[in-house]
């Protein structure tokens, strides 16, 4: 069986031509797809600008001229951001702005310039019939007649660049400068040029545009370290040439620089309010109370020659520690502190075979019930005086007695009942040691205080630690 078949052959060289056609089609498709987002963005921007123009016309017809001008300035900003500076919608915006400027504000010369700007973008643009009156029509015809001979850059500098000159500043501080260009100026850039008193030439500093259309920059502190600094401002075209300036290199704006005044001393009012008031209150009074623990060794005071057991004993006392101080500086306080100890827990000692008059008529030796000490104290407050939380450290030295209550080794009982015999042991009379504490200021005058104080007593030895809390007043 014979099979007949046909093969289609492309002409010689057709493969290369086909590949070229495919590549060209792909490139065209890619270009079209890439252009679509840009076209969509332009259409959205044109729609926004058209709507702003319509709102401005409505405001103009309602005699709301300021509102109309604000809307038209916003439309010009939109066209700049969208890159539509040569689009017919921008020309229409300039026409509407010229109508508002003349019809609402009676500024004919400025209206003529705005009409010329519109004609430069779109020569065939014309006035809207419903908005033109004879005066506006005459101004528009003048713009047409003078289109080729008039300059739009002839605004006086104080109107083209609205700026309040700065004539005073402080040494070593940045000097902020702001300027508002006229909406019709169409500057490519606004530049601040400054020169320190010791510099040979001016330094250029590009100014940054804000959302409100103003431009801002700051002369740096490095240029304000002399008696004066000079500056001027230039609006420049996109090609870098100067469009208009406020001041010049030959006639700059001069800023006199003064050194900052010394801060005034804080004043303490009668009410004592304010964060500075506490640092001005010199007198300090505190009342603390607590208990202590210490290492005890020695002989009992009531049992006399009986040896007392050694060890750490908690002092079953009520202890008061009043303190009076004076702030030499906001951080350093010098003062005195008392230590009033009320001792309890010791048992009376019945002396065996007491001689007449020994320990009283009944031969019973009563234990001590208190102890007294006085200490000189230096305190350093670590935090700033304005801080509510004030940690501190102290060093104390003085004289007096510290007593501990402990069980004696012999006798085991004090001769009355079967309770263990307990006696007091006195330490001192030389006392010294460190303390740490924390003061919390509730107000300028009143604080809550907590303190852990250590005391060493010699030659009758003790190593004692007191824990006290209380209140303090600063007057």
C-alpha positions in Angstrom: 0.0 0.0 0.0 1.4 3.3 -1.0 0.8 6.3 1.3 0.8 9.7 -0.3 1.9 12.7 1.9 2.6 16.4 1.5 5.3 18.4 3.4 4.9 22.1 3.6 8.2 23.9 3.3 8.9 27.4 4.3 10.8 29.5 1.8 14.5 29.8 2.5 15.1 32.5 5.2 11.5 32.6 6.4 12.5 31.3 9.9 14.6 34.3 10.7 11.9 36.7 9.5 9.3 34.9 11.6 11.5 35.1 14.7 12.0 38.8 14.1 8.2 39.3 13.8 7.6 37.4 17.0 10.2 39.5 18.9 8.7 42.8 17.5 5.2 41.8 18.6 6.4 40.9 22.1 8.3 44.2 22.4 5.2 46.1 21.3 3.0 44.2 23.7 5.4 44.8 26.6 5.6 48.5 25.8 1.8 48.7 25.7 1.4 46.9 29.0 4.1 49.1 30.7 2.4 52.2 29.5 -1.1 51.3 30.8 -0.3 52.0 34.5 1.2 55.4 33.6 -1.8 56.2 31.4 -4.1 55.1 34.3 -2.2 57.3 36.7 -2.4 60.3 34.4 -6.1 59.8 33.9 -6.7 59.6 37.7 -4.6 62.8 38.2 -6.5 64.6 35.4 -9.8 63.6 37.0 -8.7 65.0 40.4 -7.5 68.3 38.9 -10.7 68.7 36.8 -12.8 68.2 40.0 -10.8 70.8 41.9 -11.3 73.2 39.0 -15.1 72.7 39.1 -15.2 73.2 42.9 -13.1 76.3 42.5 -15.6 77.7 39.9 -18.5 76.9 42.2 -16.7 78.7 45.1 -16.0 81.7 42.9 -19.6 81.9 41.8 -20.6 81.8 45.5 -18.2 84.7 46.1 -15.9 82.5 48.2 -12.7 83.8 46.5 -10.2 82.5 49.1 -11.6 79.0 48.9 -11.5 79.1 45.1 -7.8 80.2 45.1 -6.9 77.5 47.6 -8.5 74.8 45.5 -6.7 76.1 42.3 -3.4 76.1 44.1 -4.1 72.5 45.2 -4.8 71.7 41.5 -1.5 73.2 40.4 0.3 71.1 43.1 -1.5 67.9 41.8 -0.3 68.7 38.2 3.3 69.2 39.4 3.3 65.9 41.3 1.8 64.0 38.4 4.3 65.5 35.9 1.5 67.3 33.9 3.2 70.7 33.7 2.5 71.0 30.0 -1.0 69.4 30.0 -4.1 71.3 28.9 -5.7 70.8 32.3 -2.9 72.8 33.8 -3.5 75.6 31.3 -7.2 75.5 32.2 -6.2 75.8 35.9 -4.2 79.0 35.1 -7.1 80.4 33.2 -9.5 79.8 36.1 -7.0 81.3 38.6 -6.7 84.4 36.4 -10.4 84.8 36.4 -10.6 84.5 40.2 -7.6 86.8 40.7 -9.2 89.6 38.6 -12.9 89.0 39.3 -12.5 88.3 43.0 -9.3 90.2 44.1 -9.1 92.9 41.4 -5.4 92.1 40.6 -5.3 92.8 36.9 -1.6 92.6 36.3 -1.3 89.2 38.1 -4.3 87.9 36.2 -2.7 88.9 32.8 0.4 86.9 33.8 -1.7 83.9 34.8 -3.4 84.0 31.4 -0.1 84.2 29.7 1.1 81.1 31.6 -2.0 79.2 30.3 -1.4 80.4 26.7 2.2 79.3 26.9 1.0 75.7 27.7 -2.0 75.7 25.3 -2.1 78.6 22.8 -5.7 77.7 21.8 -7.1 77.8 25.3 -9.9 80.3 25.8 -12.1 81.8 28.5 -15.1 79.9 29.7 -18.1 81.9 28.3 -20.1 81.8 31.5 -17.2 83.3 33.6 -16.0 86.1 31.3 -17.0 89.7 31.6 -15.7 92.6 29.6 -12.9 93.4 32.2 -11.7 89.8 32.2 -12.0 89.5 28.4 -9.9 92.6 28.0 -7.2 91.2 30.3 -7.2 87.9 28.4 -6.8 89.7 25.1 -3.9 91.7 26.6 -2.2 88.4 27.6 -2.6 87.2 24.0 -1.2 90.4 22.6 1.8 90.4 24.9 2.5 86.7 24.9 5.7 86.9 22.9 7.2 90.0 24.5 6.4 89.8 28.2 8.3 88.0 30.9 6.6 85.9 33.6 9.6 86.2 35.9 9.1 89.8 36.8 7.4 89.3 40.2 9.3 91.4 42.9 11.4 89.1 45.1 9.4 89.8 48.2 6.3 88.4 46.4 8.0 85.7 44.4 9.7 84.4 47.6 7.7 85.2 50.7 10.2 85.2 53.6 10.5 86.9 56.9 14.2 87.7 57.3 15.9 86.3 60.4 18.2 88.9 62.1 18.9 87.3 65.5 20.1 83.9 66.7 22.1 82.1 69.3 25.7 81.0 69.2 26.2 77.3 68.6 22.5 76.6 67.7 20.9 75.7 64.4 19.1 78.5 62.7 15.8 77.5 60.9 15.0 79.3 57.7 11.6 79.0 55.8 10.4 80.5 52.5 7.1 80.3 50.5 7.6 80.6 46.7 4.8 82.0 44.6 2.7 79.2 43.1 3.4 80.5 39.6 7.1 80.7 40.0 7.7 77.0 38.9 11.2 76.8 40.4 13.2 73.7 39.8 14.8 74.0 43.3 15.0 76.4 46.2 18.5 76.8 47.8 19.7 78.4 51.0 23.2 79.9 50.7 24.9 80.7 54.0 28.4 81.8 55.2 29.9 81.7 58.7 31.8 84.7 59.9 35.1 82.8 59.4 34.2 81.3 56.0 35.6 82.6 52.7 32.6 81.6 50.6 28.9 80.7 50.8 27.7 77.1 51.3 24.7 75.8 49.3 22.0 73.9 51.2 19.0 72.6 49.2 15.7 73.4 51.0 13.0 70.8 51.5 9.5 71.3 50.3 6.7 70.7 52.9 3.2 69.6 52.4 1.9 73.2 52.6 4.2 74.4 49.8 6.8 76.1 52.0 10.5 75.3 51.8 12.7 74.8 54.9 16.3 74.3 55.9 18.5 75.1 58.9 21.9 76.8 59.0 23.9 74.2 61.1 25.4 75.0 64.5 28.9 74.7 63.0 28.2 77.9 61.1 26.8 79.8 64.1 29.9 79.8 66.4 30.9 83.5 65.7 29.3 86.9 66.1 27.2 86.7 63.0 26.2 84.5 60.0 24.9 85.7 56.6 22.5 84.0 54.2 20.3 84.5 51.2 17.8 82.4 49.2 17.7 81.5 45.5 14.9 80.0 43.5 16.5 78.2 40.5 15.3 76.9 37.2 15.7 73.2 36.3 18.9 74.1 34.4 20.4 75.6 37.6 20.2 79.3 36.6 18.8 81.7 39.2 15.1 82.6 38.7 14.8 85.0 41.7 16.5 85.6 45.0 15.9 87.1 48.5 19.2 88.8 49.2 22.4 88.1 47.3 26.1 87.3 47.8 26.8 91.1 47.6 23.9 92.0 49.8 23.0 89.1 52.1 20.8 88.9 55.1 22.9 89.4 58.3 22.0 87.4 61.5 23.5 88.7 64.8 24.4 85.8 67.1 24.3 86.1 70.9 25.4 83.6 73.5 22.6 81.9 75.5 21.8 83.6 78.8 22.6 81.7 82.0 19.5 79.9 83.4 17.8 81.8 86.2 18.0 80.4 89.7 14.8 78.6 90.6 12.4 80.5 92.8 10.7 78.8 95.8 7.2 80.0 96.2 5.4 80.2 99.5 3.4 77.0 98.6 6.7 75.1 97.9 5.3 73.7 94.6 7.5 72.7 91.7 10.2 70.2 91.0 13.0 72.7 92.0 11.5 73.4 95.4 12.7 70.2 97.1 16.3 71.0 96.2 16.0 74.4 97.9 14.7 72.9 101.2 17.7 72.5 103.4 16.4 71.2 106.8 15.6 67.4 107.1 13.8 65.6 109.9 13.0 61.9 110.0 11.5 59.5 112.5 12.2 55.8 111.9 11.5 52.7 113.9 12.3 49.0 113.7 14.4 46.2 115.2 17.8 44.6 114.8 19.9 41.5 114.7 23.5 41.0 115.9 26.3 38.9 117.0 26.4 38.7 120.8 29.3 37.8 123.1 30.2 38.7 126.6 28.8 38.5 130.1 25.3 39.1 131.3 24.5 42.4 133.1 22.2 40.8 135.7 23.9 37.5 136.2 27.2 39.2 136.4 30.0 36.7 136.2 28.0 34.0 134.3 29.2 33.5 130.8 26.6 34.3 128.1 26.3 32.1 125.1 27.6 33.6 121.8 25.6 33.7 118.6 23.2 35.7 116.4 20.2 37.0 118.3 17.2 38.9 117.1 16.7 41.8 119.5 13.1 41.8 120.8 12.9 45.5 121.1 11.0 48.5 120.0 13.6 50.9 118.5 13.2 54.5 117.5 15.7 56.4 115.4 15.0 60.1 115.1 17.3 62.0 112.7 18.0 65.7 112.1 20.0 66.8 109.0 21.0 69.7 106.9 21.6 69.6 103.1 25.1 71.1 102.5 24.6 70.4 98.8 21.6 68.9 96.9 23.3 65.5 97.3 25.1 65.7 100.7 23.4 65.9 104.0 25.1 66.1 107.4 23.2 65.4 110.6 22.7 63.5 113.9 20.7 60.4 114.6 19.5 59.0 117.9 19.0 55.3 118.8 16.4 54.7 121.5 16.1 51.0 122.3 13.4 49.6 124.5 14.6 46.1 125.6 12.2 43.3 126.6 12.4 39.5 127.0 15.1 39.3 129.7 14.2 37.5 133.0 14.9 38.8 136.5 17.8 37.0 138.2 17.3 35.7 141.7 20.8 35.8 143.3 21.5 32.6 145.3 22.3 33.4 148.9 22.0 37.1 148.3 23.7 39.3 150.8 21.6 42.1 152.4 21.2 45.0 149.9 22.5 42.9 147.0 20.3 43.5 143.9 17.7 45.3 146.1 16.1 44.3 149.3 14.7 41.1 147.9 17.9 39.8 146.2 16.4 40.0 142.7 18.4 41.7 140.0 16.1 43.2 137.4 17.3 43.2 133.7 17.9 46.4 131.7 14.9 47.6 129.7 16.5 50.1 127.3 19.6 51.5 125.7 20.6 54.9 124.3 23.1 56.0 121.6 23.8 59.1 119.6 25.5 59.2 116.2 26.9 61.8 113.8 25.8 60.9 110.2 26.9 61.8 106.7 24.5 60.8 103.9 25.0 60.9 100.1 21.8 60.9 98.0 22.7 59.2 94.7 19.8 60.3 92.4 19.1 63.8 91.1 17.3 66.0 93.6 14.2 66.2 91.3 13.8 62.4 91.3 11.0 61.0 93.5 13.0 57.9 94.3 16.2 58.7 96.2 18.6 55.9 97.1 21.3 56.9 99.6 24.3 55.6 101.5 25.4 56.8 104.9 28.3 56.6 107.4 27.7 57.0 111.1 29.9 57.2 114.2 29.2 58.0 117.8 28.8 56.6 121.3 26.3 54.8 123.5 25.0 51.3 124.1 23.4 48.5 122.1 21.8 45.7 124.1 20.9 42.2 123.0 18.9 39.6 124.9 20.2 36.0 124.9 20.1 32.8 127.0 22.9 32.4 129.5 25.0 29.3 129.8 24.8 29.3 133.6 22.6 29.2 135.5 20.1 27.6 133.2 17.2 29.2 135.1 17.3 32.5 137.0 16.0 31.0 140.2 12.2 31.4 139.7 10.4 28.7 137.9 11.7 26.5 135.1 11.9 29.1 132.3 15.4 29.5 130.7 17.4 32.3 132.1 17.8 35.2 129.7 20.0 38.2 130.3 21.0 41.4 128.5 24.5 42.0 127.0 25.7 45.6 126.5 28.0 46.6 123.6 29.9 49.8 123.0 30.4 52.5 124.0 32.1 53.4 120.7 29.7 52.7 117.8 30.3 53.2 114.0 29.1 51.7 110.7 27.5 52.2 107.3 23.8 52.3 106.2 21.9 52.1 102.9 18.4 53.4 102.4 15.7 54.5 100.0 13.6 57.6 100.2 10.4 58.0 98.2 9.1 61.6 97.9 5.3 61.7 98.1 5.6 65.5 97.8 8.3 68.2 98.1 8.0 68.2 101.9 7.0 64.6 102.8 8.8 61.3 102.1 8.6 57.6 103.1 12.0 56.1 104.2 13.4 52.6 104.6 16.9 52.0 105.9 19.2 49.1 106.7 22.0 50.3 109.1 25.0 48.4 110.4 26.8 49.3 113.6 29.9 47.8 115.2 30.4 48.3 118.9 33.8 48.3 120.7 35.5 47.5 123.1 32.5 45.5 124.2 32.0 43.9 120.8 28.8 43.6 118.7 28.1 43.5 115.0 24.6 44.8 114.7 22.2 45.4 111.8 19.0 47.4 112.2 16.0 47.5 109.9 14.0 50.7 110.2 11.2 52.3 108.3 9.5 55.7 108.8 8.7 59.1 107.5 10.7 62.2 106.7 10.1 65.9 106.3 12.2 68.4 104.3 11.7 72.0 105.3 
